[in-house]
Amino acid sequence: MTEKAVQTLWQDYHFLTKEMLKFLTKQDMELFYHLMNQRERLQTLIEKTPDDGFKVSPAGRNLLREIRQDSQAIIDTMQIRMGSSKRQHQVSKAYGAASTTAVSQMNLKR
């Protein structure tokens, strides 16, 4: 493969990473996971393809830097979502326990 072919694979990887971030932000998890699977398959292909010096070229370094930034944004967004989910679960659990206790202590006779 030529450097251009390797560059195209990395550009496709970058595109999928940006799309993953976009759909994660929109909370479309089904599409996010679909894109993540596509990106994993592309990563396997990139690993099998000779680099031919693309990653150390100025264009390659810039593209990889952008991919790292977008990947970090995905990680940050996922951590925020996980934190929100945990808080929602804790609140739900607290309300569930409080309402069960309140109902069990009610005097149902009128």
N, CA, C and O atoms as a DFTB+ gen file, in Angstrom:
440 C
 N C O
     1  1       0.846      -1.190       0.000
     2  2       0.000       0.000       0.000
     3  2       0.882       1.240       0.000
     4  3       2.005       1.226       0.505
     5  1       0.367       2.274      -0.557
     6  2       1.114       3.521      -0.583
     7  2       0.781       4.361       0.639
     8  3      -0.167       4.071       1.370
     9  1       1.583       5.420       0.854
    10  2       1.321       6.314       1.985
    11  2      -0.078       6.912       1.880
    12  3      -0.750       7.115       2.891
    13  1      -0.513       7.193       0.657
    14  2      -1.845       7.780       0.452
    15  2      -2.933       6.819       0.934
    16  3      -3.909       7.252       1.546
    17  1      -2.777       5.523       0.665
    18  2      -3.777       4.548       1.101
    19  2      -3.822       4.482       2.623
    20  3      -4.901       4.409       3.211
    21  1      -2.644       4.507       3.268
    22  2      -2.597       4.488       4.726
    23  2      -3.232       5.770       5.265
    24  3      -3.970       5.734       6.250
    25  1      -2.947       6.882       4.628
    26  2      -3.521       8.163       5.053
    27  2      -5.043       8.116       4.949
    28  3      -5.740       8.625       5.827
    29  1      -5.554       7.516       3.898
    30  2      -7.002       7.403       3.719
    31  2      -7.625       6.571       4.831
    32  3      -8.693       6.914       5.340
    33  1      -6.968       5.484       5.211
    34  2      -7.478       4.659       6.311
    35  2      -7.534       5.465       7.609
    36  3      -8.519       5.399       8.344
    37  1      -6.477       6.222       7.884
    38  2      -6.458       7.040       9.098
    39  2      -7.501       8.152       9.038
    40  3      -8.100       8.496      10.057
    41  1      -7.719       8.709       7.867
    42  2      -8.760       9.734       7.730
    43  2     -10.143       9.139       7.977
    44  3     -10.996       9.767       8.604
    45  1     -10.354       7.936       7.482
    46  2     -11.625       7.249       7.741
    47  2     -11.788       6.974       9.238
    48  3     -12.884       7.112       9.781
    49  1     -10.707       6.589       9.897
    50  2     -10.725       6.346      11.334
    51  2     -11.075       7.634      12.080
    52  3     -11.859       7.620      13.029
    53  1     -10.487       8.740      11.642
    54  2     -10.771      10.046      12.240
    55  2     -12.242      10.414      12.044
    56  3     -12.896      10.892      12.971
    57  1     -12.753      10.193      10.848
    58  2     -14.160      10.480      10.566
    59  2     -15.073       9.684      11.501
    60  3     -16.007      10.240      12.080
    61  1     -14.806       8.389      11.649
    62  2     -15.636       7.551      12.520
    63  2     -15.551       8.014      13.975
    64  3     -16.546       7.980      14.698
    65  1     -14.367       8.445      14.400
    66  2     -14.197       8.943      15.766
    67  2     -15.037      10.195      15.983
    68  3     -15.703      10.327      17.009
    69  1     -15.007      11.115      15.018
    70  2     -15.813      12.344      15.120
    71  2     -17.304      12.016      15.140
    72  3     -18.062      12.620      15.899
    73  1     -17.721      11.074      14.320
    74  2     -19.126      10.679      14.277
    75  2     -19.543      10.027      15.592
    76  3     -20.653      10.252      16.073
    77  1     -18.662       9.225      16.170
    78  2     -18.964       8.613      17.459
    79  2     -19.230       9.687      18.509
    80  3     -20.186       9.594      19.279
    81  1     -18.378      10.703      18.531
    82  2     -18.548      11.791      19.491
    83  2     -19.868      12.519      19.258
    84  3     -20.573      12.866      20.206
    85  1     -20.193      12.745      17.993
    86  2     -21.437      13.445      17.657
    87  2     -22.661      12.673      18.162
    88  3     -23.564      13.261      18.757
    89  1     -22.691      11.370      17.926
    90  2     -23.861      10.588      18.321
    91  2     -23.869      10.291      19.820
    92  3     -24.934      10.078      20.398
    93  1     -22.709      10.275      20.449
    94  2     -22.664      10.150      21.893
    95  2     -23.255      11.400      22.533
    96  3     -23.998      11.310      23.511
    97  1     -22.928      12.554      21.984
    98  2     -23.468      13.818      22.480
    99  2     -24.982      13.860      22.309
   100  3     -25.692      14.392      23.162
   101  1     -25.476      13.297      21.205
   102  2     -26.922      13.240      20.956
   103  2     -27.598      12.127      21.756
   104  3     -28.821      11.988      21.726
   105  1     -26.802      11.340      22.466
   106  2     -27.258      10.202      23.257
   107  2     -27.922       9.126      22.405
   108  3     -28.833       8.435      22.861
   109  1     -27.463       8.991      21.174
   110  2     -27.931       7.918      20.293
   111  2     -26.931       6.765      20.441
   112  3     -26.017       6.607      19.633
   113  1     -27.129       5.975      21.486
   114  2     -26.147       4.950      21.834
   115  2     -26.121       3.796      20.827
   116  3     -25.075       3.182      20.617
   117  1     -27.238       3.506      20.219
   118  2     -27.257       2.429      19.229
   119  2     -26.331       2.758      18.065
   120  3     -25.529       1.922      17.646
   121  1     -26.442       3.971      17.547
   122  2     -25.575       4.380      16.442
   123  2     -24.129       4.542      16.917
   124  3     -23.197       4.215      16.183
   125  1     -23.940       5.042      18.130
   126  2     -22.594       5.176      18.693
   127  2     -21.888       3.821      18.692
   128  3     -20.749       3.720      18.236
   129  1     -22.554       2.777      19.199
   130  2     -21.944       1.449      19.258
   131  2     -21.723       0.863      17.865
   132  3     -20.740       0.159      17.632
   133  1     -22.626       1.150      16.953
   134  2     -22.445       0.697      15.570
   135  2     -21.180       1.322      14.973
   136  3     -20.381       0.630      14.343
   137  1     -21.003       2.618      15.171
   138  2     -19.809       3.311      14.669
   139  2     -18.545       2.803      15.357
   140  3     -17.493       2.678      14.730
   141  1     -18.661       2.513      16.643
   142  2     -17.507       2.001      17.376
   143  2     -17.070       0.650      16.796
   144  3     -15.875       0.386      16.663
   145  1     -18.033      -0.194      16.457
   146  2     -17.701      -1.488      15.842
   147  2     -17.038      -1.307      14.483
   148  3     -16.094      -2.023      14.148
   149  1     -17.530      -0.351      13.702
   150  2     -16.907      -0.061      12.406
   151  2     -15.472       0.401      12.605
   152  3     -14.570      -0.006      11.873
   153  1     -15.270       1.255      13.604
   154  2     -13.934       1.793      13.853
   155  2     -12.985       0.686      14.313
   156  3     -11.809       0.693      13.951
   157  1     -13.482      -0.259      15.102
   158  2     -12.651      -1.381      15.534
   159  2     -12.213      -2.233      14.346
   160  3     -11.064      -2.670      14.281
   161  1     -13.130      -2.466      13.407
   162  2     -12.767      -3.230      12.200
   163  2     -11.727      -2.470      11.382
   164  3     -10.792      -3.064      10.845
   165  1     -11.896      -1.157      11.291
   166  2     -10.934      -0.335      10.554
   167  2      -9.574      -0.345      11.254
   168  3      -8.535      -0.352      10.594
   169  1      -9.580      -0.345      12.571
   170  2      -8.333      -0.378      13.326
   171  2      -7.558      -1.662      13.022
   172  3      -6.336      -1.639      12.882
   173  1      -8.276      -2.775      12.921
   174  2      -7.642      -4.045      12.573
   175  2      -6.985      -3.944      11.200
   176  3      -5.867      -4.421      11.008
   177  1      -7.671      -3.331      10.258
   178  2      -7.129      -3.149       8.918
   179  2      -5.891      -2.240       8.941
   180  3      -4.901      -2.517       8.263
   181  1      -5.952      -1.169       9.713
   182  2      -4.811      -0.250       9.818
   183  2      -3.602      -0.974      10.395
   184  3      -2.479      -0.777       9.930
   185  1      -3.824      -1.811      11.404
   186  2      -2.724      -2.543      12.025
   187  2      -2.060      -3.513      11.061
   188  3      -0.870      -3.798      11.194
   189  1      -2.808      -4.020      10.097
   190  2      -2.271      -4.960       9.113
   191  2      -1.610      -4.259       7.934
   192  3      -0.910      -4.897       7.148
   193  1      -1.825      -2.949       7.806
   194  2      -1.322      -2.192       6.668
   195  2       0.019      -1.564       7.020
   196  3       0.150      -0.940       8.073
   197  1       1.029      -1.722       6.143
   198  2       2.315      -1.064       6.405
   199  2       2.137       0.457       6.484
   200  3       1.418       1.055       5.684
   201  1       2.802       1.060       7.455
   202  2       2.642       2.493       7.717
   203  2       3.301       3.360       6.650
   204  3       2.785       4.428       6.321
   205  1       4.416       2.925       6.112
   206  2       5.163       3.675       5.093
   207  2       5.504       5.092       5.533
   208  3       5.600       5.997       4.705
   209  1       5.688       5.285       6.841
   210  2       6.121       6.580       7.348
   211  2       5.034       7.620       7.538
   212  3       5.339       8.765       7.870
   213  1       3.777       7.257       7.339
   214  2       2.716       8.256       7.451
   215  2       2.607       8.816       8.861
   216  3       2.459      10.027       9.029
   217  1       2.677       7.958       9.886
   218  2       2.471       8.425      11.261
   219  2       3.526       9.433      11.712
   220  3       3.261      10.241      12.601
   221  1       4.704       9.400      11.118
   222  2       5.754      10.356      11.519
   223  2       5.803      11.578      10.609
   224  3       6.558      12.515      10.864
   225  1       5.008      11.568       9.560
   226  2       4.958      12.729       8.662
   227  2       4.178      13.852       9.359
   228  3       3.401      13.579      10.274
   229  1       4.374      15.102       8.943
   230  2       3.614      16.203       9.554
   231  2       2.094      15.990       9.471
   232  3       1.376      16.226      10.442
   233  1       1.620      15.547       8.318
   234  2       0.173      15.308       8.168
   235  2      -0.286      14.187       9.093
   236  3      -1.354      14.273       9.698
   237  1       0.512      13.149       9.199
   238  2       0.171      12.024      10.062
   239  2       0.150      12.419      11.529
   240  3      -0.771      12.053      12.260
   241  1       1.157      13.162      11.961
   242  2       1.188      13.611      13.361
   243  2      -0.008      14.495      13.687
   244  3      -0.599      14.369      14.759
   245  1      -0.367      15.391      12.767
   246  2      -1.538      16.262      12.997
   247  2      -2.827      15.452      13.086
   248  3      -3.658      15.681      13.965
   249  1      -2.982      14.511      12.174
   250  2      -4.197      13.694      12.165
   251  2      -4.296      12.845      13.435
   252  3      -5.367      12.743      14.033
   253  1      -3.189      12.241      13.842
   254  2      -3.194      11.427      15.055
   255  2      -3.459      12.276      16.299
   256  3      -4.110      11.816      17.237
   257  1      -2.962      13.503      16.309
   258  2      -3.235      14.410      17.427
   259  2      -4.734      14.710      17.501
   260  3      -5.315      14.705      18.586
   261  1      -5.354      14.969      16.358
   262  2      -6.801      15.233      16.325
   263  2      -7.592      14.006      16.779
   264  3      -8.588      14.133      17.492
   265  1      -7.147      12.824      16.366
   266  2      -7.825      11.586      16.776
   267  2      -7.715      11.416      18.290
   268  3      -8.692      11.060      18.950
   269  1      -6.519      11.672      18.843
   270  2      -6.351      11.558      20.295
   271  2      -7.260      12.544      21.032
   272  3      -7.859      12.195      22.050
   273  1      -7.362      13.763      20.524
   274  2      -8.222      14.767      21.160
   275  2      -9.689      14.330      21.125
   276  3     -10.398      14.426      22.127
   277  1     -10.128      13.857      19.979
   278  2     -11.519      13.407      19.851
   279  2     -11.779      12.177      20.725
   280  3     -12.844      12.051      21.330
   281  1     -10.808      11.284      20.784
   282  2     -10.952      10.093      21.628
   283  2     -11.038      10.492      23.096
   284  3     -11.814       9.910      23.854
   285  1     -10.246      11.479      23.498
   286  2     -10.305      11.950      24.881
   287  2     -11.658      12.601      25.164
   288  3     -12.204      12.452      26.257
   289  1     -12.194      13.317      24.187
   290  2     -13.523      13.917      24.356
   291  2     -14.585      12.832      24.523
   292  3     -15.526      13.004      25.298
   293  1     -14.445      11.730      23.815
   294  2     -15.376      10.602      23.961
   295  2     -15.270      10.034      25.371
   296  3     -16.285       9.778      26.020
   297  1     -14.055       9.839      25.838
   298  2     -13.841       9.306      27.189
   299  2     -14.451      10.243      28.226
   300  3     -15.149       9.798      29.137
   301  1     -14.187      11.540      28.086
   302  2     -14.727      12.525      29.033
   303  2     -16.252      12.505      29.037
   304  3     -16.876      12.532      30.098
   305  1     -16.844      12.459      27.856
   306  2     -18.304      12.441      27.748
   307  2     -18.880      11.166      28.361
   308  3     -19.906      11.212      29.040
   309  1     -18.229      10.039      28.127
   310  2     -18.694       8.777      28.706
   311  2     -18.604       8.823      30.233
   312  3     -19.503       8.336      30.918
   313  1     -17.532       9.402      30.769
   314  2     -17.395       9.505      32.219
   315  2     -18.496      10.385      32.813
   316  3     -19.043      10.079      33.872
   317  1     -18.812      11.466      32.129
   318  2     -19.897      12.339      32.586
   319  2     -21.221      11.575      32.572
   320  3     -22.000      11.653      33.523
   321  1     -21.469      10.841      31.493
   322  2     -22.711      10.062      31.400
   323  2     -22.784       8.998      32.480
   324  3     -23.845       8.765      33.059
   325  1     -21.654       8.352      32.753
   326  2     -21.632       7.326      33.798
   327  2     -21.904       7.958      35.155
   328  3     -22.635       7.387      35.965
   329  1     -21.331       9.121      35.414
   330  2     -21.572       9.817      36.673
   331  2     -23.033      10.198      36.819
   332  3     -23.616      10.043      37.892
   333  1     -23.623      10.693      35.749
   334  2     -25.044      11.062      35.770
   335  2     -25.916       9.839      35.997
   336  3     -26.883       9.890      36.758
   337  1     -25.579       8.753      35.345
   338  2     -26.360       7.519      35.507
   339  2     -26.286       7.010      36.939
   340  3     -27.287       6.569      37.504
   341  1     -25.091       7.074      37.523
   342  2     -24.940       6.624      38.910
   343  2     -25.775       7.493      39.848
   344  3     -26.447       6.983      40.744
   345  1     -25.728       8.814      39.634
   346  2     -26.513       9.722      40.478
   347  2     -28.007       9.446      40.324
   348  3     -28.739       9.405      41.313
   349  1     -28.458       9.257      39.084
   350  2     -29.872       8.969      38.850
   351  2     -30.280       7.671      39.529
   352  3     -31.365       7.572      40.103
   353  1     -29.411       6.689      39.460
   354  2     -29.698       5.402      40.091
   355  2     -29.782       5.561      41.609
   356  3     -30.676       5.006      42.248
   357  1     -28.846       6.323      42.183
   358  2     -28.853       6.533      43.627
   359  2     -30.111       7.282      44.074
   360  3     -30.717       6.934      45.087
   361  1     -30.499       8.310      43.316
   362  2     -31.709       9.067      43.648
   363  2     -32.933       8.170      43.532
   364  3     -33.807       8.182      44.398
   365  1     -32.988       7.399      42.464
   366  2     -34.115       6.493      42.264
   367  2     -34.194       5.478      43.399
   368  3     -35.275       5.178      43.906
   369  1     -33.057       4.965      43.782
   370  2     -33.001       3.986      44.862
   371  2     -33.452       4.630      46.184
   372  3     -34.191       4.023      46.959
   373  1     -33.002       5.846      46.425
   374  2     -33.376       6.552      47.660
   375  2     -34.883       6.828      47.693
   376  3     -35.537       6.609      48.712
   377  1     -35.426       7.309      46.570
   378  2     -36.875       7.561      46.521
   379  2     -37.660       6.267      46.649
   380  3     -38.699       6.229      47.309
   381  1     -37.173       5.222      46.027
   382  2     -37.848       3.930      46.111
   383  2     -37.890       3.432      47.545
   384  3     -38.924       2.958      48.016
   385  1     -36.769       3.542      48.232
   386  2     -36.715       3.102      49.632
   387  2     -37.586       3.993      50.506
   388  3     -38.280       3.502      51.397
   389  1     -37.555       5.302      50.257
   390  2     -38.350       6.239      51.066
   391  2     -39.841       5.996      50.857
   392  3     -40.604       5.999      51.822
   393  1     -40.273       5.781      49.595
   394  2     -41.700       5.584      49.386
   395  2     -42.155       4.243      49.911
   396  3     -43.285       4.129      50.386
   397  1     -41.326       3.232      49.842
   398  2     -41.699       1.930      50.390
   399  2     -41.863       2.039      51.906
   400  3     -42.812       1.502      52.478
   401  1     -40.942       2.730      52.536
   402  2     -41.015       2.918      53.987
   403  2     -42.247       3.729      54.355
   404  3     -42.958       3.384      55.299
   405  1     -42.503       4.803      53.619
   406  2     -43.653       5.661      53.916
   407  2     -44.961       4.898      53.750
   408  3     -45.857       5.019      54.585
   409  1     -45.077       4.126      52.699
   410  2     -46.314       3.369      52.452
   411  2     -46.492       2.296      53.522
   412  3     -47.609       2.068      53.987
   413  1     -45.426       1.646      53.910
   414  2     -45.553       0.588      54.912
   415  2     -45.914       1.143      56.286
   416  3     -46.466       0.423      57.118
   417  1     -45.607       2.421      56.532
   418  2     -45.919       3.030      57.824
   419  2     -47.269       3.733      57.843
   420  3     -47.691       4.223      58.889
   421  1     -47.946       3.789      56.715
   422  2     -49.248       4.458      56.657
   423  2     -50.300       3.644      57.387
   424  3     -50.285       2.413      57.379
   425  1     -51.196       4.353      58.006
   426  2     -52.331       3.699      58.612
   427  2     -53.418       3.716      57.547
   428  3     -54.003       4.761      57.265
   429  1     -53.684       2.564      56.960
   430  2     -54.597       2.504      55.836
   431  2     -56.070       2.531      56.277
   432  3     -56.956       2.611      55.426
   433  1     -56.344       2.467      57.563
   434  2     -57.730       2.534      58.042
   435  2     -58.155       3.982      58.068
   436  3     -57.382       4.857      58.458
   437  1     -59.369       4.236      57.658
   438  2     -59.884       5.613      57.663
   439  2     -61.000       5.738      58.607
   440  3     -61.567       6.821      58.754
